[in-house]
């Protein structure tokens, strides 16, 4: 199963910038729908397209392996 590490990236960005970052802020800045972000954060096994992954990598300035990981079931 693919697991998203979105929550960890948000926490890391909050710490780095010393401020709270909301899902709405991530949505507006990345161009990813807020509902899509919510599903990624809250639904185990959620599937999304590479365009979304690309937008999130750009927003967080990260590599794909920092955003997703494979977890054996």
DSSP file (Angstrom, degrees, kcal/mol; ACC not computed):
  #  RESIDUE AA STRUCTURE BP1 BP2  ACC     N-H-->O    O-->H-N    N-H-->O    O-->H-N    TCO  KAPPA ALPHA  PHI   PSI    X-CA   Y-CA   Z-CA
    1    1 A X              0   0    0      0, 0.0    70,-3.4     0, 0.0     2,-0.5   0.000 360.0 360.0 360.0 144.2    0.0    0.0    0.0
    2    2 A X  E     -A   70   0A   0     68,-0.2     2,-0.5    43,-0.1    43,-0.3  -0.799 360.0-161.2 -90.8 129.0    1.1    3.5   -0.7
    3    3 A X  E     -A   69   0A   0     66,-3.3    66,-2.0    -2,-0.5     2,-0.3  -0.941  10.7-137.1-114.4 131.0    1.1    5.8    2.3
    4    4 A X  E     -A   68   0A   0     -2,-0.5    64,-0.3    36,-0.2     3,-0.2  -0.652   5.8-160.0 -83.9 140.7    1.1    9.6    2.1
    5    5 A X     >  +     0   0    0     62,-3.7     4,-1.9    -2,-0.3     5,-0.2  -0.151  51.7 125.4-108.7  35.4    3.4   11.5    4.4
    6    6 A X  H  >  +     0   0    0      1,-0.2     4,-2.5     2,-0.2     5,-0.2   0.898  69.5  53.1 -63.2 -43.5    1.4   14.8    3.9
    7    7 A X  H  > S+     0   0    0     -3,-0.2     4,-2.4     1,-0.2    -1,-0.2   0.904 109.3  49.9 -60.3 -40.8    0.8   15.3    7.6
    8    8 A X  H  > S+     0   0    0      1,-0.2     4,-2.5     2,-0.2    -1,-0.2   0.893 110.1  50.1 -65.0 -39.6    4.5   15.0    8.4
    9    9 A X  H  X S+     0   0    0     -4,-1.9     4,-2.3     2,-0.2    -2,-0.2   0.887 110.2  49.9 -66.8 -38.3    5.4   17.5    5.6
   10   10 A X  H  X S+     0   0    0     -4,-2.5     4,-2.5     2,-0.2    -2,-0.2   0.934 112.1  48.0 -63.8 -45.1    2.9   20.0    7.0
   11   11 A X  H  X S+     0   0    0     -4,-2.4     4,-2.4     1,-0.2    -2,-0.2   0.908 111.4  50.4 -61.6 -42.3    4.3   19.6   10.5
   12   12 A X  H  X S+     0   0    0     -4,-2.5     4,-2.5     1,-0.2    -1,-0.2   0.905 111.8  47.4 -62.5 -42.6    7.8   20.0    9.2
   13   13 A X  H  X S+     0   0    0     -4,-2.3     4,-2.4     2,-0.2    -1,-0.2   0.885 110.5  52.6 -66.9 -39.2    6.9   23.2    7.3
   14   14 A X  H  X>S+     0   0    0     -4,-2.5     5,-1.6     2,-0.2     4,-0.9   0.925 112.2  45.3 -61.2 -44.7    5.1   24.6   10.3
   15   15 A X  H  <5S+     0   0    0     -4,-2.4     3,-0.5     2,-0.2    -2,-0.2   0.932 113.4  49.5 -64.3 -46.0    8.2   24.0   12.5
   16   16 A X  H  <5S+     0   0    0     -4,-2.5    -2,-0.2     1,-0.2    -1,-0.2   0.875 120.3  35.9 -61.2 -39.6   10.5   25.5    9.8
   17   17 A X  H  <5S-     0   0    0     -4,-2.4    -1,-0.2     2,-0.2    -2,-0.2   0.446 102.8-130.4 -95.9  -1.4    8.4   28.6    9.4
   18   18 A X  T  <5S+     0   0    0     -4,-0.9     2,-0.3    -3,-0.5    -3,-0.2   0.887  73.2  91.8  53.0  45.8    7.4   28.8   13.1
   19   19 A X  S   <S-     0   0    0     -5,-1.6     2,-0.3    -6,-0.2    -2,-0.2  -0.982  82.2 -91.1-158.5 163.2    3.7   29.2   12.3
   20   20 A X        -     0   0    0     -2,-0.3     2,-0.5    -3,-0.1    -9,-0.1  -0.616  33.7-159.6 -80.5 136.6    0.5   27.1   11.8
   21   21 A X        -     0   0    0     -2,-0.3     2,-0.2   -11,-0.1    -7,-0.1  -0.980   8.8-152.6-119.5 123.4   -0.2   26.0    8.3
   22   22 A X     >  -     0   0    0     -2,-0.5     4,-2.1     1,-0.1     5,-0.2  -0.503  26.6-117.5 -92.6 161.4   -3.8   25.0    7.4
   23   23 A X  H  > S+     0   0    0      1,-0.2     4,-2.7     2,-0.2     5,-0.2   0.877 117.9  56.9 -61.7 -37.9   -5.1   22.6    4.8
   24   24 A X  H  > S+     0   0    0      2,-0.2     4,-2.6     1,-0.2    -1,-0.2   0.906 105.6  49.8 -60.4 -42.1   -6.8   25.6    3.2
   25   25 A X  H  > S+     0   0    0      2,-0.2     4,-2.5     1,-0.2     5,-0.2   0.917 111.0  48.6 -63.4 -43.8   -3.5   27.4    2.9
   26   26 A X  H  X S+     0   0    0     -4,-2.1     4,-2.4     2,-0.2     6,-0.4   0.917 111.9  51.1 -61.2 -42.9   -1.8   24.3    1.3
   27   27 A X  H  X>S+     0   0    0     -4,-2.7     4,-2.1     1,-0.2     5,-0.5   0.939 113.0  43.7 -60.1 -49.4   -4.7   24.0   -1.1
   28   28 A X  H  <5S+     0   0    0     -4,-2.6    -1,-0.2     1,-0.2    -2,-0.2   0.900 118.4  43.3 -65.2 -41.7   -4.6   27.7   -2.2
   29   29 A X  H  <5S+     0   0    0     -4,-2.5    -1,-0.2    -5,-0.2    -2,-0.2   0.811 122.1  37.4 -76.5 -30.1   -0.8   27.7   -2.5
   30   30 A X  H  <5S-     0   0    0     -4,-2.4    -2,-0.2    -5,-0.2    -1,-0.2   0.708 100.6-124.1 -94.9 -22.5   -0.4   24.4   -4.3
   31   31 A X  T  <5 +     0   0    0     -4,-2.1     2,-0.5     1,-0.3    -3,-0.2   0.599  67.0 132.9  85.2  11.3   -3.5   24.4   -6.5
   32   32 A X      < -     0   0    0     -5,-0.5    -1,-0.3    -6,-0.4    -2,-0.2  -0.837  66.0-104.7 -97.4 132.2   -4.7   21.1   -5.0
   33   33 A X     >  -     0   0    0     -2,-0.5     4,-2.1     1,-0.1     3,-0.2  -0.239  22.0-129.4 -55.4 137.7   -8.4   21.0   -4.0
   34   34 A X  H  > S+     0   0    0      1,-0.2     4,-2.3     2,-0.2     5,-0.1   0.860 109.0  54.4 -58.0 -37.9   -8.9   21.2   -0.2
   35   35 A X  H  > S+     0   0    0      2,-0.2     4,-2.2     1,-0.2    -1,-0.2   0.880 106.2  51.8 -66.5 -37.3  -11.2   18.2   -0.3
   36   36 A X  H  > S+     0   0    0     -3,-0.2     4,-2.4     2,-0.2    -2,-0.2   0.925 110.2  48.8 -63.3 -44.5   -8.5   16.2   -2.1
   37   37 A X  H  X S+     0   0    0     -4,-2.1     4,-2.4     1,-0.2    -2,-0.2   0.906 109.8  52.3 -61.4 -41.6   -6.0   17.1    0.6
   38   38 A X  H  X S+     0   0    0     -4,-2.3     4,-2.1     2,-0.2    -1,-0.2   0.901 109.7  48.8 -61.2 -42.1   -8.5   16.1    3.3
   39   39 A X  H  X S+     0   0    0     -4,-2.2     4,-2.5     2,-0.2     7,-0.2   0.909 110.4  50.9 -65.2 -42.0   -8.9   12.7    1.6
   40   40 A X  H  < S+     0   0    0     -4,-2.4   -36,-0.2     1,-0.2    -2,-0.2   0.909 115.0  44.1 -60.7 -41.5   -5.2   12.2    1.4
   41   41 A X  H  < S+     0   0    0     -4,-2.4    -2,-0.2    -5,-0.2    -1,-0.2   0.821 126.3  27.8 -72.1 -32.1   -4.8   13.1    5.1
   42   42 A X  H  < S+     0   0    0     -4,-2.1     2,-0.7    -5,-0.2    -2,-0.2   0.581 102.4  74.3-113.7 -11.6   -7.8   11.1    6.4
   43   43 A X  S >< S-     0   0    0     -4,-2.5     3,-1.8    -5,-0.2    -1,-0.1  -0.894  71.5-136.5-114.8 109.7   -8.4    8.1    4.1
   44   44 A X  T 3  S+     0   0    0     -2,-0.7   -41,-0.1     1,-0.3    -3,-0.1  -0.364  91.2  15.2 -58.7 130.9   -6.0    5.1    4.3
   45   45 A X  T 3  S+     0   0    0    -43,-0.3    -1,-0.3     1,-0.2   -42,-0.1   0.623  84.0 168.1  80.4  13.0   -5.2    3.9    0.8
   46   46 A X    <   -     0   0    0     -3,-1.8     2,-0.4    -7,-0.2    -1,-0.2  -0.342  23.8-144.6 -61.1 139.5   -6.5    7.0   -1.0
   47   47 A X        +     0   0    0     -2,-0.0     2,-0.3     0, 0.0    -1,-0.1  -0.891  24.6 166.3-111.2 137.5   -5.4    7.0   -4.6
   48   48 A X        -     0   0    0     -2,-0.4     2,-0.1    -8,-0.0   -12,-0.0  -0.911  32.8 -94.5-143.1 170.1   -4.6   10.2   -6.6
   49   49 A X    >>  -     0   0    0     -2,-0.3     4,-1.6     1,-0.1     3,-0.6  -0.351  31.8-110.8 -87.6 166.1   -2.9   11.2   -9.8
   50   50 A X  H 3> S+     0   0    0      1,-0.2     4,-2.6     2,-0.2     5,-0.2   0.760 114.1  65.4 -66.9 -24.8    0.6   12.2  -10.6
   51   51 A X  H 3> S+     0   0    0      2,-0.2     4,-2.0     1,-0.2    -1,-0.2   0.892 103.7  46.4 -64.1 -37.8   -0.5   15.8  -11.2
   52   52 A X  H <> S+     0   0    0     -3,-0.6     4,-2.3     2,-0.2    -2,-0.2   0.920 111.8  50.7 -68.3 -44.6   -1.5   16.1   -7.6
   53   53 A X  H  X S+     0   0    0     -4,-1.6     4,-2.5     1,-0.2    -2,-0.2   0.911 110.0  51.1 -59.2 -42.3    1.8   14.5   -6.4
   54   54 A X  H  X S+     0   0    0     -4,-2.6     4,-2.2     1,-0.2    -1,-0.2   0.927 109.5  49.2 -61.1 -46.8    3.7   17.0   -8.6
   55   55 A X  H  X S+     0   0    0     -4,-2.0     4,-2.4     1,-0.2    -1,-0.2   0.890 112.5  48.0 -61.4 -40.3    1.9   20.0   -7.2
   56   56 A X  H  X S+     0   0    0     -4,-2.3     4,-2.8     2,-0.2    -1,-0.2   0.892 109.8  51.7 -69.9 -39.2    2.5   18.9   -3.6
   57   57 A X  H  X>S+     0   0    0     -4,-2.5     5,-1.9    -5,-0.2     4,-0.8   0.899 111.8  47.7 -62.6 -39.6    6.2   18.2   -4.3
   58   58 A X  H  <5S+     0   0    0     -4,-2.2     3,-0.4     3,-0.2    -2,-0.2   0.944 113.1  47.8 -65.0 -47.3    6.6   21.7   -5.8
   59   59 A X  H  <5S+     0   0    0     -4,-2.4    -2,-0.2     1,-0.2    -1,-0.2   0.925 120.7  35.8 -60.6 -46.3    4.7   23.3   -2.8
   60   60 A X  H  <5S-     0   0    0     -4,-2.8    -1,-0.2    -5,-0.1    -2,-0.2   0.500 103.0-130.1 -86.8  -3.2    6.8   21.4   -0.2
   61   61 A X  T  <5 +     0   0    0     -4,-0.8     2,-0.3    -3,-0.4    -3,-0.2   0.958  63.8 131.8  51.5  55.2   10.0   21.6   -2.2
   62   62 A X      < -     0   0    0     -5,-1.9    -1,-0.2    -6,-0.1     2,-0.2  -0.845  61.2-105.6-133.2 166.5   10.5   17.9   -1.7
   63   63 A X    >>  -     0   0    0     -2,-0.3     3,-1.7    -3,-0.1     4,-0.6  -0.550  40.0-107.5 -86.9 159.3   11.2   14.7   -3.6
   64   64 A X  H >> S+     0   0    0      1,-0.3     4,-2.4     2,-0.2     3,-1.3   0.851 118.7  60.3 -57.6 -36.3    8.5   12.1   -4.2
   65   65 A X  H 34 S+     0   0    0      1,-0.3    -1,-0.3     2,-0.2    -3,-0.0   0.671 100.1  56.3 -69.5 -14.6    9.9    9.7   -1.6
   66   66 A X  H <4 S+     0   0    0     -3,-1.7    -1,-0.3     1,-0.1    -2,-0.2   0.642 113.1  41.3 -84.4 -16.1    9.4   12.4    1.0
   67   67 A X  H << S+     0   0    0     -3,-1.3   -62,-3.7    -4,-0.6     2,-0.3   0.784 122.8  24.2 -99.0 -36.1    5.7   12.6    0.1
   68   68 A X  E  <  -A    4   0A   0     -4,-2.4     2,-0.3   -64,-0.3    -1,-0.2  -0.928  58.9-174.9-132.1 155.5    4.9    8.9   -0.3
   69   69 A X  E     -A    3   0A   0    -66,-2.0   -66,-3.3    -2,-0.3     2,-0.5  -0.991  27.5-117.2-145.8 153.0    6.2    5.6    0.9
   70   70 A X  E     -A    2   0A   0     -2,-0.3     2,-0.5   -68,-0.2   -68,-0.2  -0.787  28.2-171.9 -91.1 129.9    5.4    1.9    0.2
   71   71 A X        -     0   0    0    -70,-3.4     2,-0.1    -2,-0.5    -2,-0.0  -0.984  22.1-129.4-123.3 119.7    4.2    0.0    3.2
   72   72 A X              0   0    0     -2,-0.5   -70,-0.0     1,-0.1    -2,-0.0  -0.429 360.0 360.0 -66.4 138.8    3.8   -3.8    2.9
   73   73 A X              0   0    0     -2,-0.1    -1,-0.1     0, 0.0    -2,-0.0   0.451 360.0 360.0 -91.5 360.0    0.3   -5.0    4.0
